[in-house]
Amino acid sequence: MGAMLAWGYWGIFLLMVLENVIPPVPSEAIMGIAGIGAAKGHFDPALLVLVGTLGTVLGNLFWWEIGRRLGYERLRPFVARWGRWLTVEWHDVERFKGYFDRWGGPTIFVFRFMPFGRTIISLPAGLMHMPFWRFCAYTAAGSAIWNAALVGVGYGLGAAVAEIDRFVTPAIVIGVVAMLIFYVWRVLTWKPRRA
């Protein structure tokens, strides 16, 4: 909390960019603790939501741009080579493209509320060449609501800062371990369609 106060709004902005470039740095911890700081009078809640949302959009543009440069068609050899470790086949990619062409914007919006996948969804958005402004609009809309909720929770729990600080690190570790276990399970149980 002390470091966040020292860095101010710029620090929160940079942390939210990093949260979306290098998952799983959790936005729940960043914006929740910032909300606690707002309850203590260190930040303005509305400005926190704005800064956090701008950081989220910029961080997600990193993965969108990688996807856009790679492109849908250039993905095929990558899936053929690494599909086992990604637990996907080209059929899955084609099916996802059909879905994304129809429901991509609302999917981007909904994924902003999910602890797992909210950053990764930016990569297929770029792969499927979702227009820049459409991607930014859906990302900003979902992120603003999510960040406002996190700031609100932190603000409401401002009096219990010592308790929250004590539980944030274990919660992050548990989340990372759970993601790794899920991935290993997916790799071990994945069976290609052609088999």
C-alpha positions in Angstrom: 0.0 0.0 0.0 2.8 2.4 0.9 4.5 1.9 -2.5 1.2 2.5 -4.3 0.7 5.8 -2.4 4.2 6.9 -3.3 3.7 6.2 -7.0 0.3 7.8 -7.1 -2.0 7.7 -10.1 0.9 7.1 -12.5 1.9 4.0 -10.5 -1.7 2.6 -10.7 -1.8 3.3 -14.4 1.5 1.4 -14.9 0.4 -1.5 -12.7 -2.8 -1.8 -14.7 -0.9 -1.8 -17.9 1.4 -4.5 -16.5 -1.6 -6.5 -15.2 -2.8 -6.9 -18.8 0.6 -7.4 -20.4 2.0 -9.9 -17.9 -0.8 -11.9 -16.3 -1.5 -12.9 -13.6 -0.8 -9.6 -11.8 -4.3 -9.2 -10.4 -6.3 -6.1 -11.0 -8.4 -7.1 -7.9 -5.4 -6.4 -5.7 -4.3 -3.2 -7.5 -7.7 -1.5 -7.7 -8.9 -2.9 -4.5 -6.0 -1.6 -2.6 -6.2 1.7 -4.5 -9.9 1.8 -3.3 -8.7 1.4 0.3 -6.3 4.4 -0.4 -9.3 6.4 -1.6 -11.2 5.6 1.6 -8.2 7.0 3.5 -8.3 10.2 1.4 -5.3 9.5 -0.7 -7.1 9.1 -4.1 -10.2 10.3 -5.8 -12.4 7.2 -6.6 -13.5 8.5 -10.0 -10.0 9.4 -11.1 -8.9 5.9 -10.0 -11.5 4.3 -12.2 -10.4 6.5 -15.2 -6.7 5.8 -14.7 -7.2 2.1 -14.1 -9.4 1.8 -17.2 -6.8 3.7 -19.4 -4.1 1.3 -18.1 -6.3 -1.7 -18.9 -7.0 -0.6 -22.4 -3.4 0.2 -23.2 -2.2 -3.2 -21.7 -4.8 -5.1 -23.7 -3.7 -3.3 -26.9 -0.3 -5.0 -26.5 -1.9 -8.5 -27.0 -4.4 -7.2 -29.6 -1.5 -5.8 -31.7 0.5 -9.1 -31.4 -2.6 -11.0 -32.7 -3.2 -8.5 -35.5 0.4 -8.8 -36.7 0.3 -12.5 -36.5 -3.0 -12.8 -38.3 -5.5 -15.6 -38.5 -4.0 -17.4 -41.4 -0.4 -17.4 -40.1 -1.7 -19.1 -37.0 -2.2 -22.4 -38.7 1.4 -23.7 -38.7 1.7 -22.5 -35.1 -1.3 -24.5 -34.0 -0.1 -27.6 -36.0 3.2 -27.5 -34.2 2.1 -26.5 -30.7 -1.5 -27.6 -30.6 -0.8 -30.3 -28.1 0.5 -27.8 -25.6 -2.2 -25.3 -26.3 -4.8 -28.1 -26.2 -6.4 -26.8 -29.5 -6.6 -28.0 -33.1 -7.2 -26.0 -36.2 -10.9 -27.0 -36.2 -11.2 -25.3 -32.8 -9.7 -22.1 -34.2 -12.1 -22.1 -37.2 -15.0 -22.7 -34.9 -13.9 -19.9 -32.6 -13.4 -17.6 -35.6 -17.0 -18.1 -36.6 -18.2 -17.4 -33.1 -15.9 -14.3 -32.8 -17.1 -12.9 -36.1 -20.6 -12.8 -34.8 -20.2 -12.2 -31.0 -16.6 -10.8 -30.7 -17.5 -7.4 -29.3 -19.9 -8.6 -26.5 -17.4 -11.4 -25.7 -14.6 -8.8 -25.1 -17.0 -6.9 -22.8 -18.1 -10.0 -20.8 -14.5 -11.3 -20.5 -13.5 -8.1 -18.6 -15.4 -9.5 -15.6 -13.6 -12.9 -15.6 -10.6 -13.5 -13.5 -9.1 -16.0 -16.0 -9.0 -15.0 -19.7 -9.7 -11.3 -19.6 -6.3 -10.5 -20.9 -5.9 -13.5 -23.2 -9.2 -12.6 -25.1 -7.3 -9.6 -26.6 -5.1 -12.0 -28.6 -7.9 -13.6 -30.6 -9.5 -10.2 -31.0 -6.3 -9.1 -32.9 -6.0 -12.4 -34.7 -9.6 -12.0 -36.0 -8.8 -8.4 -37.0 -11.4 -6.8 -34.7 -11.3 -3.0 -35.6 -9.2 -0.9 -33.3 -11.9 1.5 -32.1 -14.5 -1.3 -31.6 -11.9 -3.3 -29.5 -11.1 -0.2 -27.4 -14.7 0.7 -26.9 -15.7 -2.8 -25.6 -12.6 -3.1 -23.5 -13.0 0.3 -21.9 -16.7 -0.2 -21.2 -16.2 -3.6 -19.5 -13.0 -2.5 -17.7 -14.6 0.7 -16.3 -17.4 -1.3 -14.7 -15.0 -3.8 -13.3 -12.6 -1.2 -12.0 -15.4 0.8 -10.4 -16.6 -2.3 -8.6 -13.1 -3.1 -7.3 -12.5 0.5 -6.2 -16.0 0.4 -4.5 -15.2 -2.8 -2.6 -11.8 -1.4 -1.6 -13.4 1.8 -0.5 -16.0 0.0 1.5 -13.4 -2.2 3.2 -11.0 0.8 3.9 -11.1 0.3 7.6 -9.9 -3.3 7.4 -6.7 -2.5 5.5 -4.4 -4.5 7.8 -6.6 -7.6 7.2 -6.7 -7.2 3.5 -2.9 -6.6 3.1 -2.4 -9.9 5.0 -4.6 -11.9 2.6 -3.7 -10.4 -0.8 -0.4 -12.3 -1.3 -1.7 -15.7 -0.4 -4.7 -15.1 -2.7 -2.4 -14.3 -5.6 -0.3 -17.4 -5.0 -3.4 -19.6 -4.8 -4.7 -18.1 -8.1 -1.4 -18.7 -9.9 -1.2 -22.3 -8.6 -4.8 -23.0 -9.6 -4.1 -21.8 -13.1 -1.0 -24.0 -13.4 -2.9 -27.1 -12.1 -5.7 -26.4 -14.6 -3.3 -26.1 -17.5 -1.4 -29.3 -16.6 -4.7 -31.2 -16.3 -5.8 -29.9 -19.7 -2.5 -31.0 -21.3 -2.6 -34.5 -19.7 -6.3 -35.1 -20.6 -6.4 -33.5 -24.0 -7.1 -35.9 -26.9 -6.8 -34.6 -30.5 -9.9 -35.0 -32.7 -8.0 -36.9 -35.4 -7.0 -39.6 -32.9 
